[in-house]
Amino acid sequence: MGNLSDRLNRLAPSATLAMSQKSNEMKANGIDVINMSVGEPDYMTPDFIKEAGKKAIDDNYSKYSPVPGYLDLRQAIAKKLERENGLNYGPTEIIVGTGGKQGVCNTFMALVNPGDEVIIPAPYWVSYPQMAKLAGGTPVVIRAELDQNFKITPEQLEAAITPKTKLLVICSPSNPTGSVYTQDELNALAKVILKHDDLYVLSDEIYENINYVGFKASIAKAPGMRERTIICNGVSKAYAMTGWRLGWVAAPEWIVKGINKLQGQYTSGTSDVSQRAALAAYNGDQQCVEDMRKGFERRRDLIVKLAREIPGFEVNVPDGAFYLFPRISSYFGKTDGQHTIKNSTDFAMYLLEVGHVATVGGDAFGEPDGFRMSYATSDDNIREAMRRIKEVLARLH
């Protein structure tokens, strides 16, 4: 057997996808597993969006599409940014890609040189450090604690910046914690950024519509930051369109041109059908987005209430997304006689193997004292999952 490239060998497999796969394998073997490991809405794509996709097929949208995406879709995204975010971008400053994930990775590949440092606040989405490595960069992790609501401070950011720093990653609302930065907090971080030349921010805003605070903040709105910010977003979370694989980037035109050059050499344009469906999503009635948001907020309240009833859980109230990230380090060193919990990965595996609830250990997110639960599932599943978790944790001593 030959050797894979050093570039690939530097990467770790996705812990979230691995846990979801293990959960699905157990289900296939007849075990009743409640999957709280996956990061996608359990709602279905709204009917009017599906109809637009079906019509696109009937209208023979089945050819290669333009690399940056259709002009009318990029115009619709520009209108959305103006309408919902108070930001002005032209179509040449927007590029459509195959999922939000590609937009994030494209940004790393377009801006990061070998040896450049990428500041990543922890807890972080599992793919950020791996993408930084793929681009030849060095991840620099800033740990944000539970008592900070998992948000970094300007002082922490300043202390982490070196002459090699090229990019800061901000995910708000956050995967995996659900934390949301206020505009004032982002403005304070922006002041630090602007002290340093050639330093940019990747603002991952994929969960912007799933928020419970009533505002949409963006570091791109901070004075002087539009030219320093790369917004990554898409339709996956807001419109329950994860499988349609459509995301986009809004950034200064020179960066978008670079991403276009990159994309043209390895994936080209995104699916015609998905683009027509996304156009319908952005131009259509947005009540479906609000209905899903309200559903997630109700579930947020439910899971926080139930989590606070479990001894040893330290829980904050997430302001967005659909994740809870309790601190569970009080269980480290405990055993039920057969399983010993040494770390958060052991903790998540114990919940899966004994409690039949799939979650993801915090080690994967750069926060070893916690673990992530997704509440993008039914109220009944949440209640039963929390009952099982409480029951199996009571066996540890």
N, C-alpha and C positions, 0 to 999 in steps of 0.2 A: 504494500500500500504506500502511495506517495504522501507527501506532506502538503497540508494546506498552507496558505500564505501566512506570514507573520502578522499581517494586518488583521486577518480573520482570527488568528489564535489569540490576539489581544482582547477579543470581545468575549463577554460572558453571555450565556443564553438568557432570555427574558424570564425572570422568575415568575412574573404574573401569568404569562402564557403557559409556563411549565406547570404551575399549580392548577390552572384551569384544565389543562390536558389530563393531569392525574385525576382530578375530580370527575371528568367525563369518562375516563377509563373505569373508575369505580362504579359509576352509574350504569355503564354498559354491562358490568358484572352483576347487576341487580341490587347494588347498595344504594339506599336512599340518601344521597348527598345533597345538601343545600349549598349551592355555589354562590359565595359572596366574594369571590376572588376576581371576578371579571369586571372590566371597566367599560361597560356599554349599557345604554338604557334598555330596559325590558319592554318599553313601549314599542309599538309598530310604527313604521313610517306612515305619516298621514296619507289618507286616500288620494287627495288632490295631487300630491307629489308622485305617488305611484302611477296615477293616471297619466301624468306628464311623461313619465318614463315609458309607459306602454305606447303612448302616442308617438314618441320619438322612434321607437322600433318600427311602427307602422309607417312613419314618414321617412323611413330608410336612413336614419342617423346611424350608419354602420360603417363609416369610413374613418380613415385617420383624421384626427382633429388637430387644430393648430396647437403647437407646442405650449404657448402660454395660456391656452383656453380660448373659448369663443369670446368675441368682443362683447356681445350682449350680456354674457354672464359676468365678465369683468366690470362692465358698466353697472350691473345690478349690485355687485359687491361694493363698488364705489358709493352707490346711493345708500346702501345699508350702513356703510361706515359713517357717512354724513348724517343719516337719519338717527341712528342708534348710538353713535359714539362721538359725534361732533368732530369728526376728522375728515379732512379733504384729501382724497387720493384720486388721481386720474387712472384710466385703464392701463396706461403704460407703466404704472407703479404697482400693478397687481399681476400675479401669475397664479394660475390654477394648477394643482398637482393631484397625484393619486393618493389622497388621504392627507390629513393634517400631519401625520408622521413623516411623510416625504418632505413636506414643507420645512419641518424642523431640521431634518437631516440635510436637505439642500442648503439651508442657511449655514450650518456648520461647514459643509464642504466648500461653500462659496467664500467664506470669510476667514477660516482658521488655517494658519500655516503650521507645519511641523514645529513643535516647541512652544507655540502660543499657549497661553493659559486661559481656561474657561472657568469662570466662577459659577458654581452651581449650589444654591442653597439647599440644605437637607432639612427635612425629608424631601426627596426629589423623585420625579418620574424615572423609572428604572432605566430608560433608554438614553437619557441625557449624557451621562458619563461615557457610555459606550459609543455614542455618536461623536463625542469630542475626541475619543481615542481613534475612531475610524478616520477622522480628518487629520490625525497626527498631533492633535492637541493634548494638553495635560489638564485633566479635571482638578479644580481646586474647590474643595467642599467647605462651605460655611454651615455650621450646625445651628439651626433655629430651634429653640427649646419650646416645650409645651406652654410654659408660662409666658412666652412671647407670642402665643398663638401661632407658632411655627412661621413667624415672619422675621426676616433679618432686619437689622438696624443699619442706619448710615455709618455708624462707627465700625460695625463688623465689616461692612463692605469696604470702607477706606483701608482698614487693616489688611484686607486680603489682596488689594490691588498692588501689582508690581509692574515694572516696565514691560513685562512679557504678557500682561493681561490684554486679551483682545475682545472677550465677550462675557457678558453677564446674562444668565438665563433667569427669567422671572416667569412663573406659572401662577396666574391668578384669574379665577379661583383655582386652587391647587389640587392637583393629583400628586400625592395621596392624602392630603390632610383636610381639604375643603376650605382652607384659609383664604381670605380675600383681602388684598391690600386696598386701603383707602387712597383717594387721589392725593391727599396730603402726604401720606407715607411714600407714595411713588415719587412725588415732587421732591421729597427730601433725599431719596436715593438718586434722583436725577442730578441734583446739585453736586453730588460726589462724582458721578459719571462725567459731568461736563468739565471737571477740573483736569481730566486726563484726555489727551489727544488719542485718536484712533482706537477708542473704546466704544463698543456697541452693545445694545441690549436686544436679546431675543425675547420677545414678549409672547408667551404661549397663552392665547386667550380662548382656547377651544371650549372651555366651560363657562364662558361669559354669561350665557343666558340662563344657566342653572345657578342662580344666586338668590340669596334671601335677605339682601341688604338694601335693595331698591336703587342701586346705582351701578353704572358700568365705568369703572376707572381703567385708564390705560396710561402707561408711562410715556406713550407717544404724545399725549396731551400736555405733558409737562413742558414748560418753556425751554426751547432750544433742543428738544429731544426728538422731534419728528425725523430729523436727518440722521439720528443715531439709533433708531428703533426699527426692528424687523418684526412685524406682527404676523403670527402664525395662527390660523383659525381654519374653520371648515364647517361642514354640515352634520358631522357624525353625531354630536351630542345634542345639539339644540333641536334637531329634526328627527332624531332616532334613525340616522342613515349610516350607521357604521359600515355596513356591507357594501354601500354604494361607492366607497373609497374616493371621496372628493374633499380636498382641502385647498387652502390658498395662502399666499403670502402677500402682504402689503408692505412696501419698503421704498426707500429712495430708488429712483430709476436705474442707477448704475448697478445696484445690488440685484434688482429684478432682472436686468439684462444678463448678469452673470449667472443667475439661477436658470434663466432661459437657455443659455449656452450649455450648461451642465445637463439640464433635463433633456435637451435635444439630442444628447449623445447616449442617453441610457434608458429613458422610458418614453420619450416623446409626449404627445398629448394624452390627456385623461379621457376615459370612455365617453363617447358622444352621448350615450343614453344617460349616464350619470350627470353630465353637464346640463342636459335639458331638464332633468328632475330638479337639480340644484337651482336652476333659473326660476322654476315654478315656486320652489321653497322661499326664495328671497323676495319674489314679487307678489306672493300670495298673502292670504290672511294669516297673521301671526298669532291668532288665538291658540293654535295647537301648541305653540312654544310655551305660552303662559299656562295652559292646562297641565302640561307635563311638569313645568316648574313647580306648580302648586302641589302636584302629586309627590314630587321629590321632597318638598318642604315638609309635608305631613309625615312622610317616612323618616325624615331627619329627626323630627321631634320624637317620634316613636322609638327609634333606635337609641337616641341619647338617653331617654327616660329609662329604657331597659338596661342599657350598659351601665348606668349609674347604680343599678341595683345589684351589680356583680361585684363582690368583694375583690379588692386589689386592682380594679380598673380606675385609672385616672383619665378623665374625659373632658375635653373642651366642647364647645358648641360650634360646629363648622358653619361658616357663612355661605358656602356654595358647594358646587359639584355634588357627588353622591357617595362620599366616602366618610368613614369615621376612623380615626387613628388613635386608639387608646394607648396609654402607657401601661405596660404590663410587667415591668421588670421585677415587681414584687414576687412573681412566680418563679423567677430563675433560681435554680438549685432545688426546686421541689420535685417530688416523685409520687407516682401512684403505685410504686412497687415494681412496675414493668417499664415505664417510660420516665426518663429524667429530663427535666426542662433546663437545658444549659443556656439557651439563647432564644431569640424571637423566631428563628427558623424552626427550632424544636417545638416551640409553642404552637406555631401554625400547623405543623405536621401532627402534633398530638390532637388538636381540634379536628383535623381531617380524619385521622385513622381511628380515633376513639369516639369523637362526637359527631363525625360525618358532616362537618361544616367546613367548607373550603374558604380560607382566607389567605393572606400573604404576609409573611414575616417582615418586620421592619428592616432587617439586615439588607434586603434587596433595595430599600429606599434610602439607605444611608442613615437610618435612625434605628439603632439596635435595641432600643428600649420599648419600641411600640410594634403595632401590627395594623394592617389595613383591612377594613371590612367595607365592601360595597353594599349600599342599601338600594341599589337599582334592581329591586325584586319586590314581590308582593308583600303586603302587610302581614299576611299569614306566615309567609316564609321567614320574615324578620322575627316574628314572635317565636316561632318554633326554633329557629337557629339560636336565638339568645337563650331560650330555655335549655337547649342541649349544651351550649357553652357553659352556662352557669352550673349545670349538673355535673359535667365532666371535670370542671375546674375544682369543684368541691371535693373531688377524690384525691387531689394533690395535698401533700403535707411535707 
